[in-house]
Amino acid sequence: MRLRRLQFGFDRPSLFGKPIQTGFTIYGQRFNYNQGRESSIFAFQRDIPLFSQARPEDLLNYVSHAYGGTVFAQYPVRGTFSRLSVTYSYDVSDIKPLTRSTGEYFGYLDFQSAGGSNTLNGIRTSKLTPAFTYNTVDHPISPTRGTALSISMAVAGLGGNVNTIEPAIEAKHFLAGIKRGHVIGVHLFGRLLTGYGGHLAPPFNRYYMGGENDVRGFDSWSIGPITYMPSSATVNVLNLDGSPRIQKIIVNGMQVFVNVTQMIPVFRLVSPGGDTNVAANFEYRIPIARPLTLALFTDAGVNRLSFPGQLRLNPDRIDLLNAQFPQAAFSGRLIIPPGTQKIRMSTGAELQVRVPRMNAPLRFYGAYNPIVYRGNPGAPPPFDRSLFPNDLTYLNALQTVGAPTPFRERHFTFRFSIGRTF
């Protein structure tokens, strides 16, 4: 299960005789992010081909535990369809990385201070979010006309140890189609995340895209930048005949034979998530019978790193690696392979089924993805032949940790899901 959340909330429709809605929530949750599993739970497959090609230790995989609360106030602007609101939230999180790549990325990305190692326990986020909304959409589930607009600006740093700014905008518009009962729907969503005051945006707050909520033809949360992070790895030392070199050691008074290994510098694959997230959706909805609607759709989106400086690594970590491997000459930035941040697009048809007593339709959709990424992104190995005792060990290291990782996004997808994209 991806998310377990327990929440209690209370709200009032008025305050001091004014139409000011106020309320609060308190919550506790457990979130399990597993990059190799993040396809829709309703997809007709268990494995994701894109991520099954990568080494397991290079996938982003972690568990977070959090608790906190929010308070809010909302005021309707008289004589309009607009509302002004402000929300304050306070969250305390603990992060447990489950792969080496995740542990190194979270531990050495300098997001809590201008220097020193990050702690992944007791991450405190104090956030204030003013917002403006405008809504003339005629129905929340099956709209036929109207416009909705939401603009917000979340600022974290009023206490806590996370400093971020996150503006967001979302717009929807519905109008009549060519024939009676047909509906045209357009949706645009954009947001941006950056740290300030010498702090970086936390890696677990970055954006991932793909799936039934934005670009339908792609696996859930599979669209995002690919980067390579300075690190180290252990490889076997080989004999001249290609067999592993063996050495004898004493363990608890007994002789044990183990493989001889050596540490080498490497670039480890990381999927850090984007800081700029934009999606656009178009649907033409055609009613077939009372419970059935056919929707022709086109989705497009981009999830990229607009602020590469926000991926600054801890300088102490880089100094330690360079002292251990002088020939690597690591910098303090992650490497972004060209072409991995391009726009993605999907188009197809979706059958929507309204079920009694459900506030969201069931939907079956097939999609063709005309714009995908297919390639073998990689960084030049930060080692050469002189680091190894013989050619076979060097070639083995190139094959084990220096080979590019193949990424081949699919052109066709068929899925079942619940709810609407917008």
C-alpha positions as CSV (number, residue, x, y, z in Angstrom):
1,M,0.0,0.0,0.0
2,R,1.4,3.4,-1.0
3,L,-0.3,5.6,1.6
4,R,-1.9,5.0,5.0
5,R,-3.4,8.1,6.6
6,L,-5.5,8.7,9.7
7,Q,-7.1,12.2,9.9
8,F,-9.5,14.1,12.0
9,G,-11.0,17.4,11.0
10,F,-13.5,20.0,12.1
11,D,-14.9,23.1,10.3
12,R,-17.4,25.9,10.8
13,P,-19.4,27.7,8.1
14,S,-19.2,31.1,9.8
15,L,-17.0,33.1,12.2
16,F,-18.2,36.0,14.3
17,G,-21.4,36.2,12.2
18,K,-19.4,36.5,9.0
19,P,-19.4,34.0,6.1
20,I,-15.8,33.0,6.9
21,Q,-15.4,29.2,6.9
22,T,-12.8,28.0,9.3
23,G,-11.5,24.6,10.4
24,F,-8.6,22.4,11.3
25,T,-7.2,18.9,10.7
26,I,-4.8,16.7,12.5
27,Y,-3.3,13.6,10.9
28,G,-0.7,10.9,10.9
29,Q,0.4,9.0,7.9
30,R,2.8,6.4,6.4
31,F,3.9,6.8,2.8
32,N,5.8,4.1,0.9
33,Y,7.4,5.2,-2.3
34,N,8.7,2.4,-4.5
35,Q,9.8,3.7,-7.9
36,G,9.9,0.2,-9.4
37,R,6.2,-0.3,-8.4
38,E,4.7,3.0,-9.3
39,S,2.4,1.9,-12.1
40,S,-1.3,2.3,-11.6
41,I,-2.7,-0.3,-9.3
42,F,-5.3,-0.9,-11.9
43,A,-2.9,-1.5,-14.8
44,F,-3.0,-5.0,-16.2
45,Q,0.6,-5.8,-15.3
46,R,2.7,-6.2,-12.2
47,D,6.1,-5.0,-13.4
48,I,7.1,-1.7,-15.0
49,P,9.4,-2.4,-18.0
50,L,11.0,1.0,-17.7
51,F,12.3,0.5,-14.2
52,S,12.9,-3.3,-14.4
53,Q,15.8,-2.5,-16.7
54,A,17.6,-0.5,-14.0
55,R,19.7,-1.9,-11.2
56,P,17.5,-2.3,-8.0
57,E,19.9,-0.4,-5.8
58,D,19.6,2.6,-8.2
59,L,15.8,3.0,-7.8
60,L,14.3,5.6,-5.6
61,N,12.7,3.7,-2.7
62,Y,11.8,5.0,0.8
63,V,9.3,5.0,3.6
64,S,8.2,8.2,5.4
65,H,6.3,8.6,8.6
66,A,4.7,12.0,9.3
67,Y,2.3,13.7,11.6
68,G,1.0,17.3,11.9
69,G,-2.0,19.5,11.4
70,T,-3.5,22.4,9.5
71,V,-5.8,25.4,10.2
72,F,-7.5,27.3,7.5
73,A,-9.9,30.2,6.9
74,Q,-11.8,30.9,3.7
75,Y,-13.8,34.0,2.7
76,P,-16.2,34.2,-0.3
77,V,-15.9,37.5,-2.2
78,R,-19.4,39.0,-2.2
79,G,-21.2,39.1,-5.6
80,T,-18.7,36.9,-7.3
81,F,-17.8,33.3,-7.7
82,S,-14.4,33.9,-6.0
83,R,-12.9,32.9,-2.6
84,L,-9.9,34.0,-0.7
85,S,-8.3,31.5,1.7
86,V,-5.2,31.1,3.8
87,T,-3.9,27.8,5.3
88,Y,-1.2,27.2,7.8
89,S,0.3,23.7,8.2
90,Y,3.0,22.1,10.4
91,D,4.4,18.7,9.6
92,V,7.1,16.5,11.3
93,S,8.5,13.7,9.1
94,D,11.0,10.9,9.4
95,I,12.5,9.3,6.2
96,K,13.9,5.8,5.9
97,P,15.7,5.1,2.6
98,L,15.4,1.5,1.4
99,T,18.0,1.5,-1.4
100,R,21.6,2.7,-1.5
101,S,20.9,5.3,-4.1
102,T,18.1,6.8,-2.1
103,G,20.1,6.9,1.1
104,E,23.0,8.7,-0.6
105,Y,20.8,11.1,-2.5
106,F,18.7,12.1,0.5
107,G,21.7,12.1,2.9
108,Y,24.0,14.1,0.8
109,L,21.7,16.6,-1.0
110,D,22.3,19.7,1.0
111,F,18.7,20.7,1.6
112,Q,18.6,21.5,5.3
113,S,21.6,23.9,5.6
114,A,24.5,25.4,3.8
115,G,26.8,22.7,5.0
116,G,27.0,19.6,7.2
117,S,25.2,16.3,6.8
118,N,21.4,16.1,6.7
119,T,19.4,14.2,9.2
120,L,16.4,12.4,7.9
121,N,14.6,12.4,11.2
122,G,12.6,15.2,12.7
123,I,12.2,17.2,9.4
124,R,9.9,20.0,10.4
125,T,7.9,22.0,7.7
126,S,6.1,25.1,8.8
127,K,4.1,26.3,5.8
128,L,1.7,29.2,5.0
129,T,-0.4,29.1,1.8
130,P,-2.6,32.0,0.7
131,A,-4.9,31.1,-2.3
132,F,-7.5,32.6,-4.6
133,T,-10.2,30.5,-6.4
134,Y,-12.8,31.3,-8.9
135,N,-15.4,28.7,-10.0
136,T,-18.4,28.8,-12.3
137,V,-18.4,25.1,-13.2
138,D,-22.0,23.8,-13.2
139,H,-21.4,20.3,-11.8
140,P,-18.5,18.8,-9.8
141,I,-18.7,15.3,-11.4
142,S,-20.2,15.8,-14.9
143,P,-19.6,19.4,-15.9
144,T,-21.0,20.8,-19.1
145,R,-19.9,24.5,-18.9
146,G,-18.0,26.9,-16.7
147,T,-14.5,28.0,-15.7
148,A,-12.5,27.2,-12.6
149,L,-9.2,28.9,-11.6
150,S,-7.0,28.4,-8.6
151,I,-3.8,30.3,-7.7
152,S,-1.7,29.7,-4.6
153,M,1.6,30.5,-3.1
154,A,3.0,28.2,-0.5
155,V,5.9,29.5,1.6
156,A,7.7,27.2,4.1
157,G,10.2,28.6,6.6
158,L,8.2,30.3,9.3
159,G,9.9,28.0,11.8
160,G,11.0,24.4,11.1
161,N,14.0,23.5,9.1
162,V,12.7,23.5,5.5
163,N,12.7,26.7,3.4
164,T,10.7,26.5,0.2
165,I,8.6,28.6,-2.1
166,E,5.9,26.9,-4.2
167,P,3.6,28.9,-6.5
168,A,0.9,26.9,-8.4
169,I,-1.9,27.6,-10.8
170,E,-4.7,25.4,-12.2
171,A,-7.4,26.3,-14.7
172,K,-10.3,24.3,-16.2
173,H,-12.8,25.3,-18.8
174,F,-15.9,23.5,-20.1
175,L,-18.1,24.3,-23.1
176,A,-20.6,22.8,-25.5
177,G,-19.3,20.5,-28.2
178,I,-20.3,20.1,-31.9
179,K,-23.5,18.3,-31.1
180,R,-26.1,18.5,-28.3
181,G,-24.8,16.9,-25.2
182,H,-21.2,16.9,-26.3
183,V,-18.7,18.6,-24.0
184,I,-15.2,20.1,-24.6
185,G,-13.0,20.2,-21.6
186,V,-9.6,21.9,-21.3
187,H,-7.3,21.7,-18.3
188,L,-3.9,23.4,-17.5
189,F,-1.8,22.9,-14.4
190,G,1.5,24.3,-13.4
191,R,3.7,24.5,-10.3
192,L,7.3,25.3,-9.3
193,L,9.4,24.4,-6.3
194,T,12.6,26.1,-5.0
195,G,14.4,26.6,-1.8
196,Y,15.7,29.9,-0.5
197,G,17.9,31.4,2.1
198,G,20.8,29.0,1.4
199,H,18.4,25.9,1.7
200,L,17.5,23.5,-1.1
201,A,14.0,22.0,-1.7
202,P,13.7,18.7,0.1
203,P,14.1,15.7,-2.4
204,F,10.9,14.1,-1.2
205,N,8.9,17.2,-2.1
206,R,9.9,17.2,-5.7
207,Y,7.5,16.4,-8.6
208,Y,6.8,13.2,-10.5
209,M,4.4,12.9,-13.5
210,G,2.7,10.2,-15.4
211,G,-0.4,8.1,-15.0
212,E,-4.2,8.6,-15.0
213,N,-4.0,12.0,-13.2
214,D,-2.0,13.9,-15.8
215,V,-0.3,12.2,-18.9
216,R,-2.4,9.0,-19.1
217,G,-0.3,6.9,-21.5
218,F,2.7,6.7,-19.2
219,D,3.3,4.7,-16.1
220,S,2.4,6.4,-12.8
221,W,5.1,8.8,-11.6
222,S,7.5,7.6,-14.3
223,I,8.1,11.0,-16.0
224,G,10.9,12.9,-14.4
225,P,14.5,13.9,-14.9
226,I,17.2,11.3,-14.8
227,T,20.5,12.3,-13.1
228,Y,23.8,10.8,-12.1
229,M,25.3,11.4,-8.6
230,P,29.0,11.0,-7.5
231,S,29.4,7.9,-5.4
232,S,31.5,4.8,-4.8
233,A,30.9,1.1,-5.4
234,T,32.6,-2.3,-4.8
235,V,33.6,-4.6,-7.6
236,N,35.2,-8.0,-7.7
237,V,38.9,-8.3,-8.6
238,L,39.3,-11.0,-11.3
239,N,42.2,-13.3,-12.2
240,L,43.8,-13.3,-15.7
241,D,41.5,-16.2,-16.6
242,G,38.4,-14.3,-15.7
243,S,37.6,-16.2,-12.4
244,P,37.1,-14.2,-9.2
245,R,40.2,-13.7,-7.1
246,I,39.8,-15.5,-3.7
247,Q,41.4,-14.8,-0.4
248,K,41.4,-16.6,2.9
249,I,40.3,-14.9,6.1
250,I,39.6,-16.1,9.7
251,V,36.1,-15.7,11.0
252,N,35.4,-16.9,14.6
253,G,38.5,-19.1,14.5
254,M,37.6,-20.7,11.1
255,Q,39.1,-20.3,7.7
256,V,36.7,-18.7,5.2
257,F,37.3,-18.0,1.5
258,V,35.9,-14.7,0.1
259,N,36.1,-12.8,-3.1
260,V,38.7,-10.0,-3.3
261,T,37.1,-6.6,-4.0
262,Q,38.1,-3.0,-4.5
263,M,36.3,0.3,-4.1
264,I,36.0,2.5,-7.2
265,P,34.4,5.9,-8.0
266,V,31.1,5.7,-9.9
267,F,28.2,7.8,-11.0
268,R,25.0,6.4,-9.5
269,L,21.7,6.8,-11.3
270,V,19.1,8.9,-9.4
271,S,15.6,10.0,-10.3
272,P,15.4,13.2,-8.2
273,G,12.0,14.5,-9.4
274,G,11.4,17.8,-11.1
275,D,11.1,21.4,-9.7
276,T,8.9,22.6,-12.6
277,N,5.8,20.6,-13.4
278,V,3.4,21.6,-16.2
279,A,0.5,19.5,-17.7
280,A,-2.2,20.3,-20.3
281,N,-5.2,18.1,-21.0
282,F,-7.9,18.2,-23.7
283,E,-11.1,16.0,-23.7
284,Y,-14.0,15.7,-26.1
285,R,-16.8,13.9,-24.2
286,I,-19.6,12.1,-26.1
287,P,-22.5,10.6,-24.1
288,I,-23.4,7.2,-25.5
289,A,-26.1,6.0,-23.1
290,R,-27.1,7.2,-19.6
291,P,-24.2,5.5,-17.7
292,L,-21.6,5.6,-20.5
293,T,-19.5,8.4,-22.0
294,L,-16.8,8.2,-24.6
295,A,-13.9,10.7,-24.1
296,L,-11.3,11.4,-26.8
297,F,-8.3,12.9,-25.1
298,T,-4.8,14.4,-25.6
299,D,-2.5,15.0,-22.7
300,A,0.9,16.7,-22.7
301,G,3.3,17.4,-19.9
302,V,6.8,18.3,-18.9
303,N,8.6,17.6,-15.6
304,R,12.0,19.1,-15.5
305,L,14.8,20.7,-13.5
306,S,14.8,24.4,-14.1
307,F,17.1,25.1,-11.2
308,P,20.1,22.7,-11.4
309,G,21.7,24.6,-8.6
310,Q,19.0,23.2,-6.3
311,L,20.7,19.8,-6.6
312,R,23.9,20.9,-4.9
313,L,25.5,18.1,-3.0
314,N,27.0,18.4,0.5
315,P,30.6,19.8,0.0
316,D,32.0,17.6,2.8
317,R,30.8,14.5,0.9
318,I,32.4,15.6,-2.3
319,D,35.7,16.4,-0.6
320,L,35.7,13.0,0.9
321,L,35.1,11.3,-2.4
322,N,37.8,13.3,-4.2
323,A,40.3,12.6,-1.4
324,Q,39.6,8.9,-1.8
325,F,39.6,9.0,-5.7
326,P,41.6,12.0,-6.8
327,Q,41.4,11.0,-10.5
328,A,37.6,11.3,-10.4
329,A,37.6,15.1,-9.9
330,F,33.9,15.0,-8.8
331,S,32.0,18.3,-8.8
332,G,29.2,19.2,-6.4
333,R,26.4,18.9,-8.9
334,L,24.4,16.0,-10.3
335,I,24.8,15.3,-14.0
336,I,21.7,15.6,-16.2
337,P,21.9,13.5,-19.4
338,P,20.6,15.5,-22.4
339,G,17.1,14.6,-23.8
340,T,15.7,13.1,-20.6
341,Q,13.6,16.1,-19.7
342,K,11.7,16.6,-22.9
343,I,7.9,17.0,-23.1
344,R,5.8,13.8,-23.2
345,M,2.5,13.4,-25.0
346,S,-0.3,10.8,-25.2
347,T,-3.6,10.6,-27.1
348,G,-6.4,8.1,-27.1
349,A,-9.9,7.2,-26.1
350,E,-11.5,6.6,-22.7
351,L,-14.8,4.9,-21.8
352,Q,-16.3,6.3,-18.7
353,V,-18.9,4.4,-16.7
354,R,-21.0,6.1,-14.1
355,V,-21.8,3.7,-11.2
356,P,-24.7,4.4,-8.8
357,R,-23.6,5.8,-5.4
358,M,-20.1,6.5,-6.6
359,N,-18.9,10.1,-7.0
360,A,-16.3,9.2,-9.6
361,P,-16.6,7.2,-12.9
362,L,-14.9,4.0,-13.7
363,R,-12.8,4.4,-16.8
364,F,-11.1,2.2,-19.3
365,Y,-8.7,3.9,-21.7
366,G,-6.2,3.1,-24.4
367,A,-3.5,5.6,-25.3
368,Y,-0.8,6.1,-27.9
369,N,2.2,8.0,-26.9
370,P,3.7,9.9,-29.9
371,I,6.4,11.6,-27.8
372,V,8.5,9.3,-25.6
373,Y,12.1,9.0,-24.4
374,R,14.1,6.1,-25.6
375,G,17.8,6.0,-25.0
376,N,20.7,4.9,-22.9
377,P,21.5,7.8,-20.6
378,G,24.8,7.5,-18.8
379,A,27.7,9.5,-17.5
380,P,31.4,8.9,-18.5
381,P,32.9,6.4,-16.0
382,P,35.0,8.5,-13.4
383,F,37.8,5.8,-13.5
384,D,40.4,4.5,-16.0
385,R,42.5,1.5,-16.5
386,S,45.2,2.6,-14.1
387,L,43.0,2.0,-11.1
388,F,42.7,-1.7,-11.7
389,P,45.2,-4.6,-11.4
390,N,44.4,-6.0,-14.8
391,D,42.3,-5.5,-17.9
392,L,39.6,-8.1,-17.0
393,T,38.9,-6.4,-13.7
394,Y,38.7,-3.0,-15.5
395,L,36.3,-4.4,-18.2
396,N,34.2,-6.0,-15.5
397,A,33.8,-2.7,-13.7
398,L,32.8,-1.0,-16.9
399,Q,30.1,-3.6,-17.5
400,T,28.9,-3.7,-13.8
401,V,28.8,0.0,-12.8
402,G,29.8,2.0,-15.9
403,A,27.4,0.8,-18.5
404,P,24.5,3.2,-19.6
405,T,21.1,2.3,-18.3
406,P,18.6,1.6,-21.1
407,F,15.2,3.5,-20.9
408,R,12.5,2.6,-23.4
409,E,9.1,4.2,-22.7
410,R,6.2,2.4,-24.4
411,H,4.2,3.8,-27.3
412,F,0.9,2.0,-26.3
413,T,-0.9,1.6,-23.0
414,F,-4.3,0.2,-21.9
415,R,-5.6,0.8,-18.4
416,F,-8.5,0.7,-16.0
417,S,-8.8,3.4,-13.3
418,I,-11.3,5.3,-11.2
419,G,-12.0,9.1,-11.2
420,R,-11.2,11.8,-13.7
421,T,-8.1,13.4,-14.9
422,F,-9.8,16.8,-14.5
